Amino acid sequence: MANSKKSRRPVLIAVLVALVLVACGGAGYLAWQQYQFKQAEQRMQQAGTPATSVEAPTTDTTELADNPIDFSKLWETNVDSYAWIYIPNTEINTPIQQSTTDDSYYLTHDEAKNDSITGAVFTQLANKRDFSDPVTVVYGHDNQGYFRNLHYFEDADFFNNNPNFFIYTPGHILTYTIVSAYKYDDRHILNSFDFSKESVRQQYADFVKNPESLVKNVRQGVDVNADSKIVQLSTCMLNEYHGPSRYLVAGVLTSDQETK
């Protein structure tokens, strides 16, 4: 009997050591997660608030104003950074990426191409980089990722008091009026609708103006039609990481200001 107890002791010790290592590994991973989340947050805060408009040329000069975003500097870090998004009062203030080879790349890499669970804000190759498509979908993680604060728009007061977001591209400041913010299913929008057809674009515009969703806020009086340029900001629902639903904030282009 004594020998039996002695023979089990090394096994028990090994199990305990394994459990300790698993616990330590889990704690280390959580610490790494929090570090990444904090780093992403700090990058957006340190970026500085970009101007949402610039002075137009006057009769005295035909020279355009500088773009608020220094794209030359961005490209020194990553040539995939082709645009910038700024959403007032959300702390969302970051480059937009588009990989030339892998649509899912920026789910797991940040704007400097480092491995990252926060990912980055990005579009897929189905969308042009000049935002001229009828519908452009911009993705970002919710689970402590860059788009987690999109959920602020679930609050009616916040939605009503924050009507715009801004996208910067080389030579342009694009202003979007937020038409609606709502829970949607997880279909791939660009693969689910044939936006080359005017009738489909009109039906989609009508839906965006009044989504069929129990979770929604809508801004009345915004003109959205088949010729509109819509940007859908897309993230997961809270507590549904990669679940069956998405949260969308839909904006329609209402101003395109030229810059250098």
C-alpha positions as CSV (number, residue, x, y, z in Angstrom):
1,M,0.0,0.0,0.0
2,A,2.8,2.4,0.9
3,N,4.5,1.6,-2.4
4,S,1.3,2.3,-4.3
5,K,1.1,5.8,-2.6
6,K,4.7,6.5,-3.4
7,S,4.2,5.5,-7.1
8,R,1.3,7.9,-7.4
9,R,3.1,10.8,-5.9
10,P,5.2,11.7,-9.0
11,V,2.1,11.5,-11.1
12,L,0.3,13.9,-8.8
13,I,3.3,16.3,-8.7
14,A,3.4,16.2,-12.5
15,V,-0.3,17.0,-12.7
16,L,0.0,19.9,-10.3
17,V,3.0,21.3,-12.2
18,A,1.1,21.1,-15.5
19,L,-1.9,22.9,-13.9
20,V,0.4,25.6,-12.6
21,L,2.0,26.0,-16.0
22,V,-1.4,26.2,-17.7
23,A,-2.6,28.8,-15.2
24,C,0.6,30.8,-15.7
25,G,0.3,30.5,-19.4
26,G,-3.3,31.7,-19.3
27,A,-2.4,34.6,-17.1
28,G,0.4,35.5,-19.4
29,Y,-1.9,35.5,-22.4
30,L,-4.4,37.7,-20.7
31,A,-1.6,40.1,-19.8
32,W,-0.4,40.1,-23.4
33,Q,-4.0,40.8,-24.5
34,Q,-4.4,43.7,-22.2
35,Y,-1.1,45.1,-23.3
36,Q,-2.1,44.9,-27.0
37,F,-5.5,46.6,-26.3
38,K,-3.7,49.4,-24.4
39,Q,-1.2,49.9,-27.1
40,A,-3.9,50.2,-29.8
41,E,-5.8,52.7,-27.6
42,Q,-2.7,54.8,-27.1
43,R,-1.9,54.8,-30.8
44,M,-5.3,56.3,-31.5
45,Q,-5.1,58.8,-28.7
46,Q,-1.6,59.9,-29.7
47,A,-2.5,60.4,-33.4
48,G,-4.0,63.8,-32.7
49,T,-7.4,64.9,-33.9
50,P,-7.3,65.6,-37.6
51,A,-9.0,68.6,-39.0
52,T,-12.4,67.8,-40.5
53,S,-12.2,70.5,-43.1
54,V,-9.6,72.8,-44.7
55,E,-9.8,76.2,-46.4
56,A,-10.8,76.1,-50.1
57,P,-8.7,78.0,-52.6
58,T,-9.7,81.7,-53.0
59,T,-9.6,84.1,-55.9
60,D,-6.1,85.0,-54.7
61,T,-4.7,81.5,-54.9
62,T,-5.5,78.3,-56.6
63,E,-3.4,76.2,-54.3
64,L,-5.2,73.5,-52.3
65,A,-4.7,73.2,-48.6
66,D,-2.6,70.4,-47.1
67,N,-4.3,67.1,-46.2
68,P,-4.7,66.7,-42.4
69,I,-3.1,63.2,-42.8
70,D,0.5,62.8,-43.7
71,F,0.2,59.8,-46.0
72,S,3.9,59.9,-46.9
73,K,4.7,59.3,-43.2
74,L,2.1,56.5,-43.0
75,W,3.6,54.7,-46.1
76,E,7.0,54.7,-44.4
77,T,5.5,52.2,-42.0
78,N,3.0,50.4,-44.2
79,V,2.1,51.0,-47.9
80,D,-1.2,49.2,-47.2
81,S,-2.4,52.2,-45.2
82,Y,-4.4,53.9,-47.9
83,A,-6.9,55.9,-45.9
84,W,-7.7,57.2,-42.4
85,I,-10.9,57.2,-40.4
86,Y,-11.9,59.6,-37.6
87,I,-15.2,59.3,-35.7
88,P,-15.6,62.1,-33.2
89,N,-16.2,61.3,-29.6
90,T,-15.4,57.6,-30.0
91,E,-11.6,57.6,-29.9
92,I,-11.7,55.9,-33.3
93,N,-8.9,57.6,-35.1
94,T,-6.7,55.2,-37.1
95,P,-5.4,54.2,-40.6
96,I,-7.5,52.0,-42.9
97,Q,-5.6,49.1,-44.4
98,Q,-6.1,46.9,-47.5
99,S,-3.9,43.9,-48.1
100,T,-3.1,43.2,-51.8
101,T,-2.9,39.5,-51.1
102,D,-5.1,38.4,-48.2
103,D,-8.5,39.8,-47.2
104,S,-8.2,38.3,-43.7
105,Y,-4.6,39.6,-43.0
106,Y,-5.6,42.5,-40.9
107,L,-7.8,40.5,-38.6
108,T,-4.6,39.3,-37.0
109,H,-2.1,42.1,-37.8
110,D,-2.0,45.7,-36.7
111,E,-1.4,48.7,-39.0
112,A,2.4,48.1,-38.8
113,K,2.0,44.4,-39.8
114,N,2.8,43.1,-36.4
115,D,0.9,40.1,-35.1
116,S,-1.9,41.4,-33.0
117,I,-5.2,40.2,-31.6
118,T,-6.6,43.7,-32.0
119,G,-6.1,43.5,-35.7
120,A,-6.5,46.8,-37.6
121,V,-9.3,48.6,-39.5
122,F,-9.4,47.4,-43.1
123,T,-11.4,46.9,-46.3
124,Q,-11.3,44.0,-48.7
125,L,-10.1,43.8,-52.3
126,A,-13.7,43.8,-53.5
127,N,-13.7,47.6,-52.7
128,K,-11.8,50.3,-54.5
129,R,-9.4,52.4,-52.5
130,D,-11.0,55.7,-53.5
131,F,-14.4,54.9,-51.8
132,S,-16.2,55.3,-55.2
133,D,-18.1,52.0,-54.8
134,P,-21.9,52.1,-54.1
135,V,-21.2,50.3,-50.8
136,T,-17.8,50.1,-49.1
137,V,-17.5,47.9,-46.0
138,V,-14.9,48.8,-43.4
139,Y,-14.1,46.2,-40.8
140,G,-12.7,46.3,-37.3
141,H,-12.7,44.1,-34.2
142,D,-15.1,44.7,-31.4
143,N,-13.5,42.6,-28.7
144,Q,-11.3,45.4,-27.3
145,G,-10.3,46.1,-30.9
146,Y,-10.4,49.4,-32.9
147,F,-14.1,49.4,-33.5
148,R,-15.3,48.5,-30.0
149,N,-16.6,52.0,-29.5
150,L,-18.9,51.8,-32.5
151,H,-21.3,50.4,-29.9
152,Y,-21.7,54.0,-28.5
153,F,-24.1,54.5,-31.4
154,E,-26.5,52.0,-29.7
155,D,-27.3,54.9,-27.4
156,A,-30.0,57.1,-28.9
157,D,-28.6,60.3,-27.4
158,F,-25.1,59.6,-28.6
159,F,-26.4,58.7,-32.1
160,N,-28.4,61.9,-32.3
161,N,-25.5,64.1,-31.1
162,N,-22.8,62.6,-33.3
163,P,-24.0,62.8,-36.9
164,N,-20.8,62.4,-38.9
165,F,-17.6,60.4,-39.4
166,F,-14.7,61.4,-41.7
167,I,-12.4,59.4,-44.0
168,Y,-9.2,60.9,-45.4
169,T,-7.5,59.7,-48.6
170,P,-4.6,61.3,-50.5
171,G,-6.2,64.5,-51.9
172,H,-9.6,64.3,-50.2
173,I,-11.5,64.7,-47.0
174,L,-14.7,62.7,-47.2
175,T,-17.6,63.5,-44.8
176,Y,-20.2,60.9,-44.2
177,T,-23.6,61.5,-42.5
178,I,-24.5,58.6,-40.3
179,V,-27.9,57.4,-41.5
180,S,-28.4,54.4,-39.2
181,A,-26.7,52.1,-36.7
182,Y,-28.1,48.6,-36.3
183,K,-27.7,45.0,-35.6
184,Y,-27.5,42.9,-38.7
185,D,-26.7,39.3,-39.7
186,D,-23.2,38.1,-40.6
187,R,-23.7,37.8,-44.3
188,H,-20.9,39.1,-46.5
189,I,-22.5,42.3,-47.8
190,L,-20.4,42.7,-50.9
191,N,-21.0,39.1,-52.0
192,S,-24.7,39.1,-51.2
193,F,-25.9,42.0,-53.3
194,D,-25.3,42.8,-56.9
195,F,-24.7,46.5,-56.6
196,S,-24.2,46.9,-60.4
197,K,-28.0,46.9,-60.6
198,E,-29.7,50.2,-59.9
199,S,-32.8,48.4,-58.4
200,V,-30.6,46.5,-55.9
201,R,-28.8,49.7,-54.9
202,Q,-32.2,51.5,-54.4
203,Q,-33.5,48.6,-52.3
204,Y,-30.3,48.6,-50.2
205,A,-30.5,52.4,-49.7
206,D,-34.1,52.0,-48.6
207,F,-33.1,49.4,-46.1
208,V,-30.3,51.5,-44.7
209,K,-32.7,54.3,-44.1
210,N,-35.0,52.0,-42.1
211,P,-33.3,48.7,-41.1
212,E,-35.4,45.8,-40.1
213,S,-33.8,45.4,-36.7
214,L,-34.8,45.5,-33.0
215,V,-31.5,47.2,-32.3
216,K,-31.3,50.3,-34.3
217,N,-31.1,54.1,-34.4
218,V,-32.1,56.0,-37.5
219,R,-31.5,59.6,-38.6
220,Q,-34.5,61.1,-40.4
221,G,-34.3,63.3,-43.4
222,V,-31.0,62.1,-44.9
223,D,-31.1,61.6,-48.6
224,V,-30.0,58.1,-49.6
225,N,-30.7,56.7,-53.0
226,A,-29.3,54.4,-55.7
227,D,-26.6,56.8,-56.6
228,S,-25.4,57.4,-53.0
229,K,-21.9,56.3,-51.8
230,I,-22.5,54.3,-48.6
231,V,-19.8,53.2,-46.1
232,Q,-20.8,50.5,-43.7
233,L,-18.6,50.3,-40.6
234,S,-18.8,46.7,-39.4
235,T,-17.9,45.0,-36.2
236,C,-19.2,42.1,-34.0
237,M,-22.0,42.5,-31.5
238,L,-20.9,42.8,-27.9
239,N,-20.3,39.4,-26.3
240,E,-20.7,37.7,-29.7
241,Y,-17.1,37.5,-30.8
242,H,-17.3,36.1,-34.4
243,G,-21.0,35.2,-33.5
244,P,-23.9,35.2,-35.9
245,S,-24.6,39.0,-35.9
246,R,-22.8,42.2,-36.8
247,Y,-23.2,45.8,-35.7
248,L,-23.2,48.2,-38.6
249,V,-22.9,52.0,-38.6
250,A,-24.0,53.2,-42.0
251,G,-22.8,56.6,-43.4
252,V,-23.6,58.3,-46.7
253,L,-21.2,60.6,-48.5
254,T,-22.3,64.2,-48.1
255,S,-19.1,66.1,-48.8
256,D,-15.9,65.5,-50.7
257,Q,-13.3,68.3,-50.1
258,E,-10.2,68.4,-52.2
259,T,-6.8,68.8,-50.6
260,K,-3.2,68.5,-51.8
